[in-house]
Each structure stands twice: as C-alpha cells, then as structure tokens.
C-alpha cells in the first residue's frame, strides 16, 4: 500500500470512529422488563436534592427530575401516555442521550438546563428542546410510583417537540 492510499484509509477510519462516538446507539438503557427500583419516594427526593435538583442514575443512563406542581398539568397533557403517571406524581425520567446524534447530555448547574457538549443543543429541566440542532426534546422513560417505591420502567419514549413550560435559564450556559 502506498503512502497516499494509507493516509486515505486512515482518514476514513478515524472519521468513522469519531462519528460513531457521537452517533445514537439506538435502543435505550438496559432496564429489565419489571423495571429498576430507584428507592422510596423519600429516598428519590433526597437523591434529587443532593444532586442539585437532578439525580443521575448511572446504571440506567437516566436523569430523574422533579416536576413542580405549577408545571404538572401542562406537561402531563403534552407527554406520551406512558410518561403521564410519573409527571402527575411529580417526577420525570430523561434518557441521557441527545436526540440529535446520541451524545450524553449533562446537566448544566449554572443554567439549570441540559446542554449537549457535542453540537450545543439545549433542553429545559424537563427535556424540552430549547435550541437545536436536535429536532425534539430528550427521550423519556416511564416511572411507576407507589407509596413505598419508585420504579424506572423500560423505554425510551420519544420526547416532545413543543416548549410547554417556557422555563428560562437560571444563569450562564455551559455550552
């Protein structure tokens, strides 16, 4: 193989590896059919408080966020049926993957939004799309709420396209 061909093959291989690093791997988090126990409602509330308003559940690749009373009715009317019970109960689970190309979307503490470091999409605390290039909000995972247990159910369910809550950023953006 001559030098020119070697460089062409290398460039294509490196570009492909780079694109696959931010590509969507499809599917969703690996959650058993019976769901994943998150704890009691009190334990979940404590984890959210200790996480600065969001709880990242690493083994489920999911963020759990509280839904304030003033946003529950509007969000419950907009989300898919499988997501509604969690929202009505005050919790929302968001899959960590950006719907644009699958990068992990971290929580930006200063803005109070989720902000994708790969292509700068921004999402409200409830996963609503605030700025593209993503074309919809973050994907949801269903939550089952019982008086003594909170369980994350298999998903994901596609996020919504509308901006329901119109929550402004708290401060400076991270991306």
Helices and strands as residue ranges (DSSP letters): H 3-21, E 36-39, H 41-50, E 54-57, G 58-60, E 62-66, H 69-78, H 81-88, E 91-95, E 105-108, E 113-116, E 122-123, E 129-131, E 140-141, E 143-146, E 149-152
